[in-house]
Structure formats: C-alpha cells, structure tokens
Amino acid sequence: MFRVSCSDNTGRGLKTSMSDDEADYYPDANDDADERLEELEQRIETIESGSGRAGIGLLYGLGMAISVVLSWSRNYSILWCILHGLLSWVYVIYFAFSR
C-alpha cells in the first residue's frame, strides 16, 4: 500500500491512507473503506439521476416565496401571507391577472 501525504507550512504531514503495518493491524479497514466508497457512489448516482421530485419541490418553494412577497406588498398581513403562501403559484397567477 502507498501513503499519500501533504504538508503545510509547519512541516507536519497529513496522512490520507494507511501504511502496510497499519493495514496488517486493521485488516477490515480497507474493506470498510471500499464499502463506504461504493455506498457514496450509489448515492451520487441516485442524486444525479434524480426522479424529478427535487425540481417540483424547488418550483413549489419558489412559488411560495413569490406569493408571500406579493401578498405582503398588497395586504400587509401575516395571516394572508400564510394563506397565499400555501396556495403558491395559484395566488401568483391570480395576482398577475387581477392587477
């Protein structure tokens, strides 16, 4: 096994992998690292492939933010802001046509 190290201005090295002696003392450490790496790769693939649900949540949140701002600019009421925030894009469209 090889050792990768980098040093900062103080001359201390930062060890990023195990030496052969450490690998002999902790035999399962490399297996655990491989399993964790595979799990991370699967998570990244899941995130990258996406199911479209993240985009829907983002759009709903954007509509909610816009509707709350529009409601506050017209009514100056927290209760109306909450109601219009729940309606999201429905209130934004209503606001656009009612102006």
PASEBA-1860 file (N, C-alpha, C; in nm, 3 decimals):
! residues 99
1> MFRVSCSD> 0.085/-0.117/0.000/0.000/0.000/0.000/0.089/0.123/0.000 ~ 0.043/0.229/-0.057/0.122/0.351/-0.063/0.064/0.455/0.031 ~ 0.141/0.553/0.061/0.100/0.658/0.153/0.106/0.792/0.080 ~ -0.003/0.864/0.085/-0.009/0.998/0.026/-0.005/1.096/0.140 ~ 0.082/1.192/0.130/0.087/1.292/0.237/0.110/1.429/0.176 ~ 0.063/1.526/0.245/0.088/1.664/0.207/0.124/1.739/0.333 ~ 0.198/1.842/0.318/0.241/1.914/0.438/0.201/2.060/0.426 ~ 0.181/2.119/0.540/0.151/2.262/0.544/0.277/2.338/0.581
9> NTGRGLKT> 0.266/2.462/0.614/0.383/2.545/0.644/0.455/2.501/0.771 ~ 0.390/2.426/0.857/0.452/2.385/0.982/0.539/2.261/0.965 ~ 0.532/2.198/0.850/0.613/2.080/0.825/0.547/1.951/0.869 ~ 0.429/1.959/0.929/0.358/1.837/0.968/0.287/1.781/0.847 ~ 0.291/1.650/0.833/0.227/1.587/0.719/0.086/1.543/0.753 ~ 0.000/1.539/0.656/-0.136/1.492/0.673/-0.147/1.357/0.604 ~ -0.167/1.252/0.680/-0.171/1.118/0.627/-0.312/1.088/0.577 ~ -0.324/1.042/0.452/-0.456/1.015/0.396/-0.480/0.867/0.370
17> SMSDDEAD> -0.382/0.781/0.390/-0.404/0.638/0.375/-0.316/0.562/0.474 ~ -0.343/0.432/0.488/-0.271/0.353/0.586/-0.143/0.297/0.528 ~ -0.046/0.279/0.615/0.077/0.210/0.575/0.052/0.060/0.577 ~ 0.149/-0.016/0.532/0.133/-0.163/0.531/0.119/-0.219/0.671 ~ 0.192/-0.163/0.768/0.182/-0.211/0.906/0.042/-0.185/0.963 ~ -0.011/-0.069/0.935/-0.145/-0.037/0.983/-0.249/-0.125/0.915 ~ -0.230/-0.154/0.787/-0.323/-0.240/0.715/-0.323/-0.382/0.774 ~ -0.204/-0.429/0.818/-0.198/-0.561/0.881/-0.268/-0.561/1.016
25> YYPDANDD> -0.258/-0.450/1.088/-0.319/-0.442/1.221/-0.471/-0.426/1.210 ~ -0.518/-0.354/1.110/-0.661/-0.333/1.087/-0.699/-0.397/0.954 ~ -0.717/-0.529/0.948/-0.739/-0.595/0.819/-0.871/-0.557/0.751 ~ -0.973/-0.523/0.829/-1.103/-0.491/0.770/-1.116/-0.344/0.732 ~ -1.017/-0.264/0.763/-1.028/-0.120/0.738/-1.042/-0.090/0.590 ~ -0.967/-0.158/0.506/-0.977/-0.134/0.362/-1.110/-0.181/0.307 ~ -1.162/-0.294/0.360/-1.291/-0.343/0.316/-1.401/-0.243/0.352 ~ -1.395/-0.188/0.474/-1.493/-0.088/0.516/-1.485/0.035/0.428
33> ADERLEEL> -1.364/0.075/0.394/-1.346/0.192/0.308/-1.404/0.166/0.170 ~ -1.383/0.045/0.117/-1.438/0.011/-0.013/-1.590/0.010/-0.011 ~ -1.647/-0.044/0.096/-1.793/-0.047/0.108/-1.849/0.094/0.118 ~ -1.782/0.179/0.196/-1.828/0.318/0.208/-1.816/0.391/0.076 ~ -1.709/0.364/0.002/-1.691/0.427/-0.128/-1.801/0.385/-0.225 ~ -1.834/0.256/-0.226/-1.941/0.207/-0.312/-2.075/0.270/-0.273 ~ -2.100/0.282/-0.144/-2.225/0.343/-0.098/-2.233/0.489/-0.140 ~ -2.122/0.561/-0.129/-2.120/0.701/-0.172/-2.143/0.713/-0.322
41> EQRIETIE> -2.082/0.624/-0.400/-2.102/0.627/-0.545/-2.247/0.600/-0.581 ~ -2.313/0.509/-0.508/-2.454/0.482/-0.533/-2.540/0.603/-0.499 ~ -2.508/0.670/-0.389/-2.583/0.789/-0.351/-2.567/0.899/-0.456 ~ -2.445/0.916/-0.506/-2.420/1.019/-0.607/-2.498/0.987/-0.734 ~ -2.499/0.860/-0.775/-2.575/0.821/-0.894/-2.724/0.847/-0.874 ~ -2.775/0.819/-0.755/-2.915/0.842/-0.726/-2.948/0.990/-0.735 ~ -2.861/1.072/-0.680/-2.884/1.217/-0.682/-2.876/1.269/-0.825 ~ -2.776/1.222/-0.902/-2.758/1.270/-1.039/-2.872/1.225/-1.130
49> SGSGRAGI> -2.919/1.103/-1.113/-3.026/1.056/-1.198/-3.156/1.128/-1.165 ~ -3.181/1.148/-1.037/-3.298/1.222/-0.992/-3.428/1.164/-1.045 ~ -3.532/1.186/-0.972/-3.662/1.138/-1.017/-3.753/1.255/-1.052 ~ -3.700/1.376/-1.055/-3.780/1.492/-1.088/-3.850/1.553/-0.968 ~ -3.847/1.484/-0.857/-3.917/1.533/-0.738/-3.848/1.654/-0.678 ~ -3.717/1.661/-0.689/-3.645/1.775/-0.633/-3.682/1.902/-0.707 ~ -3.701/1.893/-0.838/-3.741/2.009/-0.917/-3.880/2.058/-0.880 ~ -3.970/1.965/-0.852/-4.106/2.002/-0.814/-4.104/2.076/-0.681
57> GLLYGLGM> -4.027/2.026/-0.585/-4.017/2.093/-0.455/-3.955/2.231/-0.467 ~ -3.858/2.244/-0.555/-3.793/2.373/-0.577/-3.891/2.471/-0.639 ~ -3.968/2.426/-0.737/-4.066/2.514/-0.800/-4.176/2.554/-0.703 ~ -4.221/2.460/-0.621/-4.324/2.494/-0.521/-4.270/2.596/-0.422 ~ -4.146/2.579/-0.379/-4.085/2.673/-0.285/-4.068/2.811/-0.346 ~ -4.031/2.816/-0.474/-4.018/2.944/-0.542/-4.154/3.013/-0.552 ~ -4.257/2.937/-0.589/-4.392/2.994/-0.597/-4.440/3.042/-0.462 ~ -4.406/2.969/-0.357/-4.444/3.009/-0.222/-4.377/3.141/-0.184
65> AISVVLSW> -4.249/3.152/-0.213/-4.176/3.275/-0.179/-4.233/3.395/-0.255 ~ -4.259/3.376/-0.384/-4.314/3.486/-0.464/-4.452/3.526/-0.414 ~ -4.536/3.426/-0.384/-4.672/3.457/-0.338/-4.672/3.527/-0.203 ~ -4.581/3.491/-0.114/-4.573/3.558/0.016/-4.531/3.704/-0.002 ~ -4.434/3.728/-0.089/-4.389/3.866/-0.113/-4.501/3.948/-0.176 ~ -4.569/3.892/-0.275/-4.679/3.964/-0.339/-4.792/3.991/-0.242 ~ -4.824/3.892/-0.160/-4.931/3.910/-0.062/-4.895/4.017/0.039 ~ -4.772/4.019/0.084/-4.731/4.121/0.182/-4.735/4.260/0.119
73> SRNYSILW> -4.695/4.270/-0.008/-4.695/4.401/-0.073/-4.836/4.455/-0.092 ~ -4.935/4.367/-0.102/-5.072/4.412/-0.122/-5.150/4.424/0.010 ~ -5.131/4.332/0.107/-5.219/4.326/0.224/-5.153/4.365/0.355 ~ -5.023/4.353/0.369/-4.951/4.378/0.494/-5.009/4.296/0.610 ~ -5.041/4.171/0.584/-5.100/4.083/0.685/-5.027/3.948/0.683 ~ -4.984/3.905/0.800/-4.914/3.777/0.810/-5.009/3.660/0.781 ~ -5.133/3.670/0.827/-5.229/3.562/0.802/-5.254/3.544/0.653 ~ -5.272/3.654/0.579/-5.290/3.644/0.435/-5.164/3.589/0.368
81> CILHGLLS> -5.047/3.627/0.419/-4.921/3.575/0.363/-4.915/3.423/0.378 ~ -4.954/3.373/0.494/-4.952/3.228/0.517/-5.050/3.159/0.422 ~ -5.171/3.211/0.410/-5.271/3.151/0.322/-5.224/3.154/0.176 ~ -5.176/3.268/0.133/-5.132/3.279/-0.006/-5.005/3.198/-0.031 ~ -4.921/3.185/0.070/-4.802/3.100/0.056/-4.839/2.955/0.033 ~ -4.942/2.907/0.101/-4.989/2.770/0.080/-5.049/2.751/-0.059 ~ -5.111/2.855/-0.112/-5.167/2.847/-0.247/-5.060/2.855/-0.355 ~ -4.946/2.912/-0.322/-4.828/2.918/-0.407/-4.857/2.980/-0.544
89> WVYVIYFA> -4.837/2.902/-0.651/-4.848/2.955/-0.787/-4.990/2.997/-0.821 ~ -5.089/2.939/-0.756/-5.228/2.978/-0.781/-5.246/3.126/-0.748 ~ -5.192/3.170/-0.634/-5.203/3.311/-0.597/-5.117/3.398/-0.689 ~ -5.001/3.351/-0.730/-4.917/3.430/-0.820/-4.990/3.456/-0.952 ~ -5.055/3.354/-1.006/-5.132/3.372/-1.131/-5.249/3.465/-1.108 ~ -5.321/3.446/-0.996/-5.433/3.535/-0.963/-5.385/3.680/-0.952 ~ -5.272/3.700/-0.884/-5.218/3.834/-0.867/-5.184/3.897/-1.002 ~ -5.127/3.817/-1.093/-5.092/3.870/-1.224/-5.213/3.912/-1.305
97> FSR> -5.322/3.834/-1.298/-5.441/3.867/-1.375/-5.531/3.972/-1.309 ~ -5.522/3.986/-1.180/-5.610/4.080/-1.110/-5.552/4.221/-1.104 ~ -5.432/4.238/-1.147/-5.371/4.371/-1.141/-5.416/4.459/-1.250
END
